[in-house]
Amino acid sequence: MTVKKITIFMFLVFFGLVGLVSAAVEKVTLRVDGLACPFCAYGLEKKIKELEGYKSFEVFLNEGRVIVGWRQDKLLDLESINEAVDKAGFTLRGVKGSFLGNLVKEDEKIFLLLDGRVKQRFYVYEPSKVKQKAEHARKVEGSLQAFSKTTRKRLEKLVAGRRTVRIVGPVHSYRDPNRPMALGIEKLTIRESFVGVLTKEKGRFFLVVSEPTSRRFSLYESRKLKLISKKAHKLEGTDSAFSKAMWERLEEILTKKKTVKVVGEVHAHREKELGAAIGIEQLEVVLPSEAAKSKKVRNENEEK
């Protein structure tokens, strides 16, 4: 294979992966009646593994809860999930999911669009709002009637800004296969992208961003800190907030004084002096030209 072909191949692989992580079904949580022992869980796992979208399986017997990791190149199929649970001898009581995508508005309806390697969209609604009109739920889901005034304004702002969001909540389908599934918004967070430099102060890692305004964020690794969320704000930035591999990578980048791009959820602390934090989902070193391009895009988004 020539150097040129290798370069093209790597380019396609890279952007294929970007598409894969940019918008996707991340995982689904199943509420299952009848799970009472490890043997029961094993029987259910066998059926779940037969699903095309299956990626991983984790069970919590005491809670009757199953978390299924989902392949990002496969559509979420609730009918197949329900059938698998039924064949295993259990009853599916509900499904919640974690989804990453962009909000769009069409014909006065708001959707969450997953536009990675597969395209799928969901009507979104606010559970507390729609419950008040349960008999009209299917008619109002996705419409402006499905949200409180505050939520509606926030969603429309996110639609206009073309922001990538993560929504966690209950999901259900309709008898009409041509109708998108519906997703209740229980938690909505914005997935941000920042370009800056790493600093280390008193054993803690921070990202310092100069554009559009000068800001400093404490860092942590999302996968790691979820396991110790009760003490999260105290551990962010420290070695306890990262896997060994991530900590070593941060140390190396800091030594070389490279500019980095960090993608992840941003949240503010209740204690103002702690500022804001970014949970690292993606971390990459960027070239000066890429940093300039990122600055231009951010400025354009700010103007919008």
N, C-alpha and C positions, 0 to 999 in steps of 0.2 A: 504494500500500500504506500502510495506516494505521500510526501509531507503535506501537499495540498489536500489530498483526500482525507488524511488524518485530521487536518484542521477543520474541514467541513463537518466531518463526523462528530468531532468534539463539540463543535458549535451547535449541531442539532441535538446532541445529547444534553448539553447544558440547558438549552431553551426548552427542551422536552421536560426536563426536571423542574424548571421554573414554573412551567404550566401546571405540572403535577401538584406542586405545593401551593400555588397561588390561589386555588379555589377548589374545595373538595368536601366530600363527606369524610369527617375525621373519625368518628366513632358513633355507635348507637348503644343506648342503654335499654335493656329489656326488663320489664317487670313481669315475673313469671310465677304463677301459682303452682304449688306442688313440689317445689325443690326442697327436699328434706335431708338428702345424704349425698356423699361424694359419688356414689354409684349413679344416682339420678342425674347429677351434673354431667357425668361422663356420657350418659345416654343422650343428653341434650347437646353436648359438645359435638358428638359424632354427626348429628343432623345439621348443626350450624356449619360445620366444616364443609358440608356438601354445597353450600351456597357459593355462587360465583364471586360474590364480593367479600367473602371471608378472608380475614387477615390474621386476627388473633382472638382469643377467648379468655375471659376472666370471670369467675363466678364468686358471688358473696351469698352463701347459703342462708345465713341468718336473716338477710334482708330480702331474699327472693329476687336478687338483682344480678343481671348478667351484662357485662360490657363486651361488645363485639367491635374489634378494630375493623375498619372497612377499607377495602382497596380503593385507591383514588382514581382508578381507571374504570370503575364499575358503577353503574347507576344503583341508587338505593332502591330496593324492591321490598316493600313492606308485605306484600302478598306472599312472597317466597319465605320471608322470615316467619310469618304467622303459620304457614304450612309446615315449616321445619319444627317449630315448637309443638304444634299439634301432633305431628307424627311421632315426636318423642314422648307423647303422653302428658303434656302439660298445657296450661292455658295462658295465653299471652294477654296481660292486662293493660299494657301500655308501652309506648316506645318514646324515648327521648333521644335527641341527637345533638351532635356538635358539628356545625357546618361553617365553612369558610367561603366567602364569596363577595359579590357586590350587589347592592340594592338597586333595582331599576323600577321605573314607573311606566306602565303601559295601560292605556284606556282607563285611567283613574284607579288602577290597581297597582299595589306595590308587591314586588317579588324579590326573593333572594335568588340570584343567578349564580349557579356553580358553572364556571366556564373554563375548566381545566381540559383534561384529555377527553372528558365526556361532558355533555351539556345537560343540566337538569335544573329545574327551577321550582320554587315553593312559594305559594301564597304565604304572606306573613300576617300575623295578628297578635294582639295583646290579650293573653288569656283572661285577665281580670275584667277586661272590657267586653269581650265576646260572651263570657259566661252570663252577663246580664241580659243578653239577647240570644240565649242558647237555641231557641226555635228558629232563629234566622242566621245561625252561625255560618252555614255554608254559603249563604248569599252575601254576607258582609265581609268574610275573610279576604284580606288583601285590599279591601276598600278603605277609604278614610274613616268610615264608621267603626272600623275594627280597632281604632286606637284612641287613646286620650289625646287631648289637644297638645299636651307637652310632648308625648311620644311622636305624634304626627309631625310636629315641627322638626324634631330631631331627625326622623327618618328622611324627610324631604331635603334636609340639609345634607345628609349623607348621600342621598341620591344625586344631588347637584354636584357634590364634591367628588363623586366617583370613588368613595373611600372603600377599602377592603375591610369587611367586618367579620367577626365571629359571632354566631348566634347559637345559643344553647336553649333547647326547649322541647316540648312535646311535638310529635309529628304524626299526622294521620293521612290516610288516603281516602279517595271517594270511590263510589261504585263506577263512576264514569272514568275509564282508563285514560281518556284524553284530557282530563282535568288535572292540573298540577296538584301535588300534595300540599298540605297546609302545615305551617311551622309556627308554633306559638313562641313569642319572644319572652323568655324568662330572664335571659342574660344576654346583653349585647355589648361587645367591646370592639374597639377600633384597632386594627392591626397596622401599626405605624412602621415607617422606614426612615432611619436617620443615618447620616454620614458624619463622622467625626473622628476624634482621636481618643485613645485609651489613656487613662491616668490611674495611678494607684496611690491612695492616701490612707495611712494607718492600717495597711493590710486589706483595704477594700478597693475593688475595681469600679471605675466610673467611666462613662462616655461623655466627652465634652463636645458639644455641638455649637458651631458658630452661626449657622444659618437655619432659619431666617433671623433668629435672635439667639444670643448666647445663652445656653442652658447646660446643666449638668444632670445626668441621670445615673442613679446607682444601677448596677447590672446584676442579673442572676440568670440561671439556666432554667427555663420553664419546666422541663421534665424533672429536674432535680428538686426544685423548691416546692413543687406541689406535694411532695411527700412529707414536707415539714412546714406546711402552710401556717400552722398556729404561731410559729415563731418567725414567719417570713420577714417582717419588717426589720427584725433585729439581725438577721443573717444575710440580707441582700448585700452583695458586693464582697462577702467573705468567701474563703475557700469552701465553706459548708454549702454555699449556694451553687456550686458547680461540680460537675463530674471531674475526675482527675484529668481526663483528656482535654476538656474545655479549659480548665485552669492552666494547664501547660501551654495550650494554644494562645491564651490571653497573655501569658508571660512572654511568649516568643514575639507576639505582635507588638507588645509594649517595648521590648528591647530594641526592635527594629524601627520603632516610631512610624509604623504604617498607618495610613488612613483606612478606616473600616466602615462597612455598612452593616447596621444591625436592624433586623426585622423582628418585630414581636409586639405583644400587647404592652401598652403604657398605662400606668396607674399612678395616682397621686396618693401620698400618705396623709392620714388624718393629722399627724404632727407636721406642720408646715415646714419646720426646719429640716426635715428629712427630704423635702423636695419630691421628685418623681422617680419612678423606677421603670426599667424596660426588661421584660422577660425575653431572653434570647431564644428565638426559634430558628433564625438563620444568621450566620455571621460570615462575612467574607471581606477579604482585603480588596480595596478598590484602587485603581490607577488615578492619577490626577485628572485625566480627561473625563473619567467616569464620575468623579466627584463634582466636576464643573457641570456636567449634564444633570446630575441629581439636584444640584442647587437651582438650575434653571427650571426644572420640573416643579420643584417645591415652591418657587416664587410664583409660577403660573397658577398653582393650586391655591396659594394664598390670595392672589388677586381675584380668583373666582369666588 
